[in-house]
Amino acid sequence: MKVLVFGIGALGTVFATCLKADGHTVYCFVKPHHKSKLEGKEFKITGLFGEKSAVPDGIFTSPEELKDKDVELVILCVKAFDTEKALKQIKEFAKENTLILLAQNGYGNYEKAIEVFSKKQVILGRVIFGARVIEPGFAEVTVIADDVVIGQPHKEIPEEKLKYIAETLTKAGIPTRYSPDVYKILWDKILYNSALNPLGALLECNYGKLAEIPETKALMDKIIEEIFEVTKANDIELNWSSAEEYKKVFYEKLVPPTAAHYPSMYYDIKSGKKTEIDALNGAIVRLGEKAGIPTPVNEVITALIKAKENLG
């Protein structure tokens, strides 16, 4: 398969290395100032997916360079705030049969993608493994809570094709499965990330501490409750019938295995980078405004993260 990994941060490095090491043609799309650090370099990963290394087939910075490459699958790994720009660039070289897999966090990426591309081309992914960059082109997989899940929310891509892509990724060392309920599963992650990531970043502590401290637990409860109110008002289906049902699973089953984990938002702020708060708690605020539902806790959390970014 001819694959383009769009965005070579930690996640993109993992996808590119695993797929190339398994024999696929792998191109990488990066911002111009990153090209010199990656061109001709052997990519490597370590950690929970094992030790792998491979040299990608090309590092590109311009859509024009990719027009003759006949890319079959684009794996979009950019941060949510770069999604619109990335989609416009992909549109310049993508063919009618090119598929775009969204391997991103938060709400709104899929909605933006289907404004630019046919639903027959857009695959939604829920990625719940974590990685960190050791140096450009070298990443460590630090945590995995479940398989990558892929699907097409509007059922516009044949199941056989989606299952083939899932099998391809699994064979390359990234455990992946197909699900027709991928949109609900993505919202499971939005719930999880919205409750944990901004507080972990603001207070500079791991997930386990947030669940132990009464004050942060109360805040997470309110974040979750507001999300349930907003999603119901916007006719967004979740896998959970109530906030209470979700909270029980959240505290008893989801937090304990990742208790020692620090959110990527924490590392983004430490590095002076922009966070994905607008695709998480910020998205909840916008959905609340759309439905006329107040979301005071999510609103304050969003404002605090933005202030923290500006202090950076």
Beta strands, then each sheet from edge to edge (+ up, - down):
strand 1: 2-6
strand 2: 25-29
strand 3: 43-47
strand 4: 52-54
strand 5: 58-60
strand 6: 73-76
strand 7: 99-102
strand 8: 122-126
strand 9: 129-135
strand 10: 138-144
strand 11: 148-151
strand 12: 176-178
sheet 1: 5+ 2+ 1+ 6+ 7+ 8+ 11- 12-
sheet 2: 4+ 3- 10- 9+
end
